Amino acid sequence: MVLAKRGALAAVFMALAGHAAAQEAPAGSALVQQLTDCRKLTADAARLACFDAATAALAQAEAKGEIVVVDRAQAQAVQRQAFGFSLPSLSLFDRGPAQGPVDSVTGKVAQARTDANGKWIVRLVEGGTWAQVDSATVMRPLRPGMEVRISRASLGSFQMSVGGQRAFRARRTE
């Protein structure tokens, strides 16, 4: 009985030492690993103390902004918002079940105008500004509220179709 209590107490001290190390160099994966390591403890009291310390460290790190917990829907929203930008760091949102890359987005025109060269600049209601990069003719003027579909094309380019018209090549500027 005394040995079991000493073992549980030692496990609590190890968990707290791990908690202190996590505070010195916070890293999301280290905190998650600390939490999952608690499952290895067999003594109920030690496992509970470990879980309490690990969840407290995780909650504290999240409150300070040292880590961010994102669910699948939030990750997909970030990928859609960043569609058109070349941001390799977004691959961290690809964890979990294979979702595949975002190949197209839809939205509505918030504002559309032509630049000095007669090429369209389109700002979307959902965020993001796109600039026409080819010389395709747009038959009808683009207006706020028109439906937009932007799709990946060859060689890292994008095709934008507005209001069901013929698509033109575009690049994301903002």
C-alpha positions as CSV (number, residue, x, y, z in Angstrom):
1,M,0.0,0.0,0.0
2,V,2.8,2.4,0.9
3,L,4.7,1.5,-2.2
4,A,1.6,2.1,-4.3
5,K,1.2,5.6,-2.8
6,R,4.8,6.3,-3.4
7,G,4.5,5.2,-7.0
8,A,1.4,7.4,-7.5
9,L,3.2,10.3,-5.8
10,A,6.3,9.8,-8.0
11,A,4.0,9.8,-11.1
12,V,2.4,13.1,-10.0
13,F,5.8,14.7,-9.6
14,M,6.8,13.4,-13.0
15,A,3.6,14.9,-14.5
16,L,4.2,18.2,-12.8
17,A,7.9,18.2,-14.0
18,G,6.6,17.6,-17.5
19,H,4.1,20.5,-16.9
20,A,6.9,22.8,-15.9
21,A,9.0,21.8,-19.0
22,A,6.0,22.5,-21.2
23,Q,5.7,26.0,-19.7
24,E,9.3,26.7,-20.4
25,A,9.1,25.8,-24.0
26,P,5.5,25.6,-25.0
27,A,4.8,23.5,-28.1
28,G,1.4,22.3,-29.1
29,S,2.6,18.8,-30.0
30,A,4.6,18.5,-26.8
31,L,1.5,19.4,-24.8
32,V,-0.7,16.9,-26.7
33,Q,2.0,14.2,-26.2
34,Q,2.1,15.0,-22.5
35,L,-1.7,14.5,-22.4
36,T,-1.6,11.2,-24.3
37,D,1.3,9.9,-22.2
38,C,-1.0,10.1,-19.2
39,R,-2.8,7.0,-20.6
40,K,0.2,4.9,-19.9
41,L,0.0,5.3,-16.1
42,T,-1.8,2.4,-14.5
43,A,-2.4,3.8,-11.0
44,D,-5.8,5.7,-11.1
45,A,-4.7,8.5,-8.8
46,A,-1.4,9.1,-10.8
47,R,-3.3,9.0,-14.1
48,L,-5.9,11.4,-12.9
49,A,-3.2,13.8,-11.5
50,C,-1.3,13.5,-14.8
51,F,-4.5,14.3,-16.8
52,D,-5.3,17.2,-14.6
53,A,-1.8,18.7,-15.0
54,A,-1.7,18.1,-18.7
55,T,-5.2,19.5,-19.4
56,A,-4.3,22.6,-17.2
57,A,-1.1,23.1,-19.2
58,L,-3.0,22.7,-22.5
59,A,-5.8,25.1,-21.4
60,Q,-3.2,27.7,-20.2
61,A,-1.3,27.5,-23.5
62,E,-4.5,27.9,-25.5
63,A,-5.6,30.9,-23.4
64,K,-2.2,32.6,-23.9
65,G,-2.3,32.0,-27.6
66,E,0.7,29.7,-27.6
67,I,-1.3,27.0,-29.3
68,V,-4.5,27.1,-31.3
69,V,-7.0,24.2,-31.4
70,V,-8.8,24.0,-34.8
71,D,-11.5,21.6,-35.8
72,R,-11.9,20.2,-39.3
73,A,-14.6,22.8,-40.3
74,Q,-12.3,25.7,-39.2
75,A,-9.4,24.2,-41.1
76,Q,-11.5,23.9,-44.2
77,A,-12.6,27.5,-43.8
78,V,-9.0,28.7,-43.6
79,Q,-8.1,26.7,-46.7
80,R,-11.0,28.3,-48.6
81,Q,-10.1,31.8,-47.4
82,A,-6.5,31.3,-48.5
83,F,-7.5,29.7,-51.9
84,G,-5.3,31.2,-54.6
85,F,-2.3,32.0,-52.3
86,S,0.8,29.9,-52.3
87,L,1.2,29.2,-48.6
88,P,2.9,25.9,-48.0
89,S,2.4,26.3,-44.2
90,L,-1.3,25.6,-44.7
91,S,-0.4,21.9,-45.0
92,L,-0.8,21.6,-41.2
93,F,-4.5,21.7,-41.9
94,D,-4.3,18.6,-44.0
95,R,-4.2,16.2,-41.0
96,G,-7.0,13.7,-40.4
97,P,-9.1,12.0,-43.0
98,A,-8.0,12.8,-46.5
99,Q,-10.0,15.8,-47.7
100,G,-8.0,16.6,-50.7
101,P,-7.0,20.1,-51.8
102,V,-9.5,22.8,-52.4
103,D,-9.9,22.9,-56.2
104,S,-12.4,25.6,-56.5
105,V,-14.4,28.2,-54.5
106,T,-17.6,30.0,-55.1
107,G,-18.7,33.4,-53.9
108,K,-20.2,36.7,-54.9
109,V,-18.8,39.9,-56.3
110,A,-18.5,42.7,-53.7
111,Q,-16.9,45.1,-56.0
112,A,-15.6,44.9,-59.6
113,R,-13.6,47.5,-61.6
114,T,-11.2,47.6,-64.5
115,D,-7.6,48.8,-64.1
116,A,-5.7,51.1,-66.5
117,N,-5.2,48.2,-68.9
118,G,-8.8,47.3,-69.0
119,K,-8.3,44.1,-66.9
120,W,-10.8,43.2,-64.2
121,I,-10.1,43.6,-60.5
122,V,-12.7,41.7,-58.5
123,R,-13.2,41.8,-54.7
124,L,-15.3,39.0,-53.2
125,V,-17.9,39.3,-50.5
126,E,-16.2,36.3,-48.7
127,G,-12.8,38.0,-48.8
128,G,-10.0,38.1,-51.3
129,T,-9.2,40.2,-54.3
130,W,-8.5,38.7,-57.7
131,A,-6.9,40.4,-60.8
132,Q,-7.4,39.3,-64.4
133,V,-4.1,38.2,-65.9
134,D,-5.1,37.3,-69.5
135,S,-6.6,39.4,-72.3
136,A,-9.9,37.5,-72.5
137,T,-12.9,39.7,-73.2
138,V,-15.7,39.8,-70.6
139,M,-18.9,40.2,-72.5
140,R,-21.1,41.7,-69.7
141,P,-19.8,44.1,-67.1
142,L,-19.2,42.6,-63.7
143,R,-21.4,43.8,-61.0
144,P,-21.8,43.4,-57.2
145,G,-23.8,40.3,-56.3
146,M,-22.9,38.3,-59.3
147,E,-21.9,34.6,-58.7
148,V,-18.2,33.8,-59.0
149,R,-16.5,30.5,-59.4
150,I,-12.7,30.3,-59.2
151,S,-11.0,27.0,-60.1
152,R,-7.5,25.7,-60.2
153,A,-6.1,25.5,-63.8
154,S,-2.9,24.3,-65.2
155,L,0.6,25.2,-64.0
156,G,-0.6,26.8,-60.8
157,S,-3.0,29.3,-62.5
158,F,-6.6,30.0,-61.8
159,Q,-9.7,30.4,-63.9
160,M,-12.5,32.8,-62.8
161,S,-16.0,32.7,-64.1
162,V,-18.4,35.5,-63.1
163,G,-22.1,35.4,-63.8
164,G,-21.9,32.3,-65.9
165,Q,-19.7,34.0,-68.5
166,R,-16.7,32.5,-70.2
167,A,-13.8,32.2,-67.7
168,F,-10.7,34.2,-67.7
169,R,-7.3,33.6,-65.9
170,A,-6.9,35.4,-62.6
171,R,-4.4,35.7,-59.8
172,R,-5.1,36.4,-56.2
173,T,-3.7,39.7,-55.0
174,E,-5.1,40.1,-51.5
